[in-house]
Amino acid sequence: MDYLLLPSLSFLVGIIVGLTGIGGASLITPMLIVIFQVPPAIAVSSDVVAATLMKVIGGLQHWRQQTLDLTVVKWLVLGSVPGALTGVGILYLIQQTGTFSLNAILLPAIGLMILLVTVTGLLQLLNFVPILQLPTAPQFDLTTLGGRSFTLGVGAILGCMVGLTSVSSGSLFAIVLLTFFRLESQKLVGTDIAQAAILLFFTSLGHLGLGTVDWSLVLPIWCGTVPGVLIGAHLCKFVPQRPLRLVIYAILISASWKLIAPE
């Protein structure tokens, strides 16, 4: 294990997360698996625990900057936390039965989740191309019962995905925020990171119970991501979001293919 390379790469990931709210687990989990040859089960659990501190610090920074929507955070979390704990529970049952290899299941699952994140993100970006005229999604109104119910449902589904794979605590939620809540770029990023911080806190408790967290991975990741996310959150107010996301999605396509179809 190269303990100089891991915090260096994690620092870059932290900047990306602070800037866009996406790319945390989608980049760190495959990085651990592909570059550092970490077993998928350990990579997922260690990444969840490591990402929690990064997201908490990034969320606090955005809260101080007033670049988040606390109401949206509250209703998404009320759905995503039970969903995430359900996902962790499924992993626990698989581990206890011993019928299937947890690593064999997680590897393609993580790859497919990253691919879903990428394709959905690219489709969302295409909404800015006038020629395509993609249908406009409904907007969730949190002052109504229907809007709150839909928000809880979406949060629960995505939370379960996070509990199972550690991926999309930022990526798919960012797309949901932009699509169904019409948040501006800066508030979208801050809201995304804040809800992910709460979601990952409870998810990490579940993964600690699985016994698959490697603290020799978590600590170097913290050393890189924590300063990175603070820098990224500060730069968020100035850097154009769309071109940056296109670059990230290009990286995610490569990472997902490595996991789905390893050589």
Phi and psi in degrees as a GROMACS rama.xvg file:
@    title "Ramachandran Plot"
@    xaxis  label "Phi"
@    yaxis  label "Psi"
@TYPE xy
-90.9259  101.985  ASP-2
-82.2602  2.50425  TYR-3
-95.898  -38.4051  LEU-4
-68.9267  -40.1196  LEU-5
-60.6276  -50.7627  LEU-6
-66.898  -29.2184  PRO-7
-65.9846  -47.6241  SER-8
-67.1668  -36.4784  LEU-9
-65.0389  -33.2535  SER-10
-61.0503  -43.6205  PHE-11
-64.5087  -40.8751  LEU-12
-63.1658  -40.9067  VAL-13
-59.5015  -41.0401  GLY-14
-62.0778  -44.7538  ILE-15
-61.2052  -43.5847  ILE-16
-64.2518  -44.6109  VAL-17
-62.6527  -33.3682  GLY-18
-76.6056  -41.8002  LEU-19
-119.702  -19.0355  THR-20
81.8717  -4.39968  GLY-21
-122.278  165.364  ILE-22
98.0895  -4.07807  GLY-23
-63.5607  -80.8497  GLY-24
-65.4783  -31.8582  ALA-25
-62.2184  -24.154  SER-26
-103.339  -42.2552  LEU-27
-71.0888  -44.3101  ILE-28
-59.6728  -53.2565  THR-29
-64.4181  -30.036  PRO-30
-61.7141  -44.5531  MET-31
-63.8627  -40.3261  LEU-32
-73.8259  -47.386  ILE-33
-81.6435  -47.6049  VAL-34
-83.2997  -42.9062  ILE-35
-102.98  2.99694  PHE-36
56.3212  39.6159  GLN-37
-85.6753  134.68  VAL-38
-55.6504  140.517  PRO-39
-53.13  -42.7218  PRO-40
-61.4161  -41.9562  ALA-41
-70.8477  -38.4034  ILE-42
-62.4788  -44.1766  ALA-43
-62.6116  -52.2914  VAL-44
-65.0751  -42.769  SER-45
-65.6797  -37.7659  SER-46
-67.5491  -40.6075  ASP-47
-59.7904  -47.2725  VAL-48
-65.5527  -43.2058  VAL-49
-65.3534  -40.7329  ALA-50
-68.8274  -24.7902  ALA-51
-58.9849  -50.6784  THR-52
-63.3535  -41.5021  LEU-53
-59.2476  -46.0481  MET-54
-68.7937  -37.9342  LYS-55
-61.4853  -47.4551  VAL-56
-65.8732  -42.4326  ILE-57
-63.5316  -39.6778  GLY-58
-64.7318  -40.456  GLY-59
-63.6791  -39.2512  LEU-60
-63.1473  -43.7688  GLN-61
-68.1179  -33.9822  HIS-62
-63.619  -42.5834  TRP-63
-63.9033  -34.0641  ARG-64
-82.2456  -6.55091  GLN-65
59.9032  40.6523  GLN-66
-113.52  48.9899  THR-67
-153.981  163.094  LEU-68
-113.836  105.219  ASP-69
-66.174  -31.2354  LEU-70
-66.297  -44.4615  THR-71
-63.9342  -41.955  VAL-72
-56.1289  -47.2583  VAL-73
-59.175  -48.8883  LYS-74
-73.9225  -32.1953  TRP-75
-67.4682  -42.3008  LEU-76
-64.8456  -37.2492  VAL-77
-60.8301  -25.3699  LEU-78
-95.0362  -38.9216  GLY-79
-73.9808  -34.111  SER-80
-64.8719  -50.5396  VAL-81
-60.4726  -36.213  PRO-82
-63.5179  -43.1904  GLY-83
-64.5463  -42.3638  ALA-84
-65.0466  -32.2774  LEU-85
-64.0373  -43.5045  THR-86
-61.1545  -43.4058  GLY-87
-63.7415  -37.9075  VAL-88
-61.5709  -38.1193  GLY-89
-63.4388  -42.9409  ILE-90
-60.7297  -40.603  LEU-91
-62.6596  -42.9208  TYR-92
-63.6088  -41.749  LEU-93
-62.0043  -42.5981  ILE-94
-64.5745  -40.4602  GLN-95
-72.7808  -37.9799  GLN-96
-70.0529  -34.2095  THR-97
69.7287  9.30144  GLY-98
-70.4202  -37.1763  THR-99
-119.344  155.265  PHE-100
-79.7763  121.459  SER-101
-59.8848  -40.995  LEU-102
-65.4045  -40.6106  ASN-103
-65.3682  -31.8813  ALA-104
-77.8529  -42.7579  ILE-105
-70.1419  -35.6333  LEU-106
-57.1345  -57.2713  LEU-107
-67.555  -30.8099  PRO-108
-63.4874  -42.8435  ALA-109
-63.7639  -44.3421  ILE-110
-60.0935  -43.7063  GLY-111
-66.0223  -38.986  LEU-112
-62.7579  -43.4281  MET-113
-64.3864  -39.8933  ILE-114
-63.9777  -40.662  LEU-115
-61.5751  -43.8692  LEU-116
-57.4915  -45.6997  VAL-117
-66.9546  -48.9099  THR-118
-62.6251  -44.7333  VAL-119
-62.8135  -41.0143  THR-120
-63.7482  -41.6825  GLY-121
-66.2092  -39.7986  LEU-122
-62.4858  -39.5362  LEU-123
-63.1117  -41.337  GLN-124
-64.8642  -31.947  LEU-125
-67.0493  -16.8733  LEU-126
-62.7852  -16.9383  ASN-127
-88.2892  -0.660391  PHE-128
-95.6907  109.352  VAL-129
-58.174  -31.0385  PRO-130
-62.187  -36.1594  ILE-131
-75.0547  -35.381  LEU-132
48.7937  55.349  GLN-133
-66.5743  149.156  LEU-134
-57.7405  143.698  PRO-135
-83.0137  128.435  THR-136
-74.9821  153.521  ALA-137
-66.623  153.01  PRO-138
-100.809  130.653  GLN-139
-79.6769  123.862  PHE-140
-101.574  108.471  ASP-141
-75.1774  0.308675  LEU-142
-87.9434  -5.8708  THR-143
-113.902  157.319  THR-144
-63.9384  -41.6083  LEU-145
-61.7171  -45.573  GLY-146
-62.237  -40.8238  GLY-147
-67.773  -39.4138  ARG-148
-64.8884  -45.2998  SER-149
-62.0144  -40.3836  PHE-150
-63.4668  -43.4957  THR-151
-61.7006  -42.0592  LEU-152
-64.2781  -47.7587  GLY-153
-62.3286  -42.7534  VAL-154
-60.218  -40.9038  GLY-155
-65.5792  -43.1021  ALA-156
-64.6228  -49.0354  ILE-157
-67.5043  -35.0421  LEU-158
-62.1664  -40.0242  GLY-159
-62.444  -40.0098  CYS-160
-61.6166  -40.8051  MET-161
-65.2246  -42.897  VAL-162
-61.7632  -35.106  GLY-163
-77.4527  -39.7718  LEU-164
-123.265  -11.8192  THR-165
73.8057  -7.26667  SER-166
-93.0485  145.383  VAL-167
88.4201  11.2983  SER-168
-61.1012  -23.9894  SER-169
-112.965  -42.9802  GLY-170
-63.1595  -60.2631  SER-171
-70.6038  -33.3064  LEU-172
-64.6254  -35.6447  PHE-173
-62.2247  -40.0053  ALA-174
-67.4339  -39.8373  ILE-175
-61.5936  -43.1924  VAL-176
-62.9283  -41.8371  LEU-177
-72.929  -38.7643  LEU-178
-76.9041  -46.179  THR-179
-102.697  -10.2869  PHE-180
-122.102  -8.69575  PHE-181
54.6132  39.3831  ARG-182
-75.001  144.792  LEU-183
-69.2246  161.857  GLU-184
-53.8686  -49.067  SER-185
-65.8923  -44.3284  GLN-186
-70.179  -30.8555  LYS-187
-60.991  -48.3908  LEU-188
-62.3442  -48.5944  VAL-189
-63.8369  -42.5024  GLY-190
-63.8856  -42.1454  THR-191
-60.491  -48.0316  ASP-192
-66.7053  -39.587  ILE-193
-65.2005  -45.4416  ALA-194
-67.4325  -34.7913  GLN-195
-65.7513  -33.8782  ALA-196
-61.9272  -46.0803  ALA-197
-68.8647  -43.9875  ILE-198
-59.0709  -47.1946  LEU-199
-70.015  -28.9637  LEU-200
-59.5668  -49.1023  PHE-201
-71.7929  -36.3094  PHE-202
-63.3646  -39.8003  THR-203
-64.8417  -34.2093  SER-204
-60.7275  -40.2505  LEU-205
-65.0926  -42.5216  GLY-206
-70.1614  -31.6185  HIS-207
-60.9571  -35.1296  LEU-208
-67.9428  -25.6993  GLY-209
-72.5019  -20.9799  LEU-210
76.0408  23.9759  GLY-211
-114.443  18.9139  THR-212
-90.266  128.392  VAL-213
-107.051  106.471  ASP-214
-69.4454  -20.3052  TRP-215
-70.6412  -14.5998  SER-216
-94.8404  -40.6661  LEU-217
-60.8597  -47.0406  VAL-218
-63.4825  -47.004  LEU-219
-62.2214  -35.1373  PRO-220
-64.8231  -42.5474  ILE-221
-57.8232  -43.2813  TRP-222
-59.2078  -30.5647  CYS-223
-91.5813  -45.8928  GLY-224
-73.1622  -34.8422  THR-225
-62.0121  -54.1462  VAL-226
-65.3509  -32.3139  PRO-227
-63.8201  -43.5513  GLY-228
-69.7271  -31.6613  VAL-229
-65.8283  -42.2441  LEU-230
-65.9329  -44.7368  ILE-231
-62.5677  -40.8293  GLY-232
-63.6796  -37.1073  ALA-233
-68.7595  -40.1723  HIS-234
-75.2662  -15.5656  LEU-235
-54.4714  -33.0925  CYS-236
-71.7356  -12.6303  LYS-237
-119.552  -23.5746  PHE-238
-90.7743  132.082  VAL-239
-61.1008  131.244  PRO-240
-79.5698  -39.6479  GLN-241
-62.5234  -52.1196  ARG-242
-62.7982  -33.7333  PRO-243
-65.3849  -40.4122  LEU-244
-67.3566  -35.1515  ARG-245
-61.4859  -40.9188  LEU-246
-64.037  -44.0736  VAL-247
-62.6379  -43.6797  ILE-248
-65.1358  -32.6277  TYR-249
-63.1225  -40.5934  ALA-250
-66.2302  -40.8119  ILE-251
-64.9756  -36.2683  LEU-252
-60.0108  -45.4238  ILE-253
-62.92  -43.016  SER-254
-65.5789  -41.8918  ALA-255
-66.007  -38.2531  SER-256
-65.5104  -36.7725  TRP-257
-61.3792  -35.3846  LYS-258
-82.8419  -37.7683  LEU-259
-73.4202  -40.9417  ILE-260
-126.429  68.103  ALA-261
-64.3214  149.817  PRO-262
